[in-house]
């Protein structure tokens, strides 16, 4: 099971969170996994995915593929997670 894209996503999420004093999330903690699932859901909403229409074409496709790969990898770790956009 390769989860490198998801691990990179979590590291990036934690790095940005640290700037704002948020606690780091871990893939080992069920509550954190659901928090990450909710975050991915939010990022996959049409408005956020396209940055209100600013992101298009190849950049949009790459962003979508990366986020859906993270969703797939997160589901491979915990199939009980709830997703709405993915």
C-alpha positions in Angstrom: 0.0 0.0 0.0 1.6 3.2 -1.2 0.4 6.3 0.6 3.1 8.7 -0.3 0.8 11.3 -1.8 -1.4 11.3 1.3 1.6 11.5 3.6 2.8 14.5 1.6 -0.7 16.1 1.9 -0.7 15.6 5.7 2.8 17.1 6.1 1.8 20.1 4.0 -1.5 20.5 6.0 0.5 20.3 9.3 3.1 22.8 8.1 0.4 25.3 7.2 -1.5 24.5 10.4 1.6 25.1 12.5 1.8 28.7 11.2 -1.6 29.3 12.7 -1.0 27.4 15.9 -3.2 24.3 15.0 -2.3 20.9 16.3 -0.7 18.4 13.9 -2.9 15.7 12.5 -1.8 12.0 12.4 -2.9 9.2 10.1 -2.6 6.9 13.2 -5.6 8.6 15.0 -9.1 7.9 13.8 -10.5 11.4 14.6 -7.6 13.0 12.7 -8.3 10.7 9.7 -11.9 11.9 9.6 -10.7 15.5 9.9 -8.5 14.9 6.9 -11.4 13.3 5.0 -13.5 16.4 5.8 -10.7 18.7 4.6 -10.3 16.7 1.4 -14.0 16.9 0.9 -13.9 20.7 1.3 -11.0 21.0 -1.2 -12.9 18.9 -3.7 -16.0 21.1 -3.7 -16.3 22.8 -7.1 -15.7 26.3 -5.7 -12.5 25.3 -3.8 -11.2 23.0 -6.4 -11.3 25.7 -9.1 -10.5 28.6 -6.7 -13.8 30.2 -7.8 -12.9 29.7 -11.5 -9.3 30.9 -11.4 -7.8 27.4 -11.8 -8.4 25.7 -15.1 -7.1 23.2 -17.6 -4.1 21.1 -16.8 -3.5 22.7 -13.5 -7.1 21.9 -12.4 -6.7 18.3 -13.6 -3.5 17.8 -11.7 -5.0 19.3 -8.5 -8.1 17.0 -8.9 -5.9 13.9 -9.5 -3.7 14.7 -6.4 -6.7 15.2 -4.1 -8.6 12.1 -5.4 -5.4 10.1 -5.0 -5.3 11.3 -1.3 -8.9 10.2 -0.9 -8.2 6.8 -2.3 -5.1 6.3 -0.1 -7.0 7.5 3.0 -9.8 5.1 2.2 -7.3 2.3 1.9 -6.2 3.0 5.5 -9.8 3.5 6.9 -12.8 2.4 4.9 -15.2 3.7 7.5 -14.5 7.4 6.7 -17.3 9.5 5.4 -16.8 11.5 2.2 -19.4 13.6 0.3 -17.6 15.2 -2.6 -15.3 12.3 -3.4 
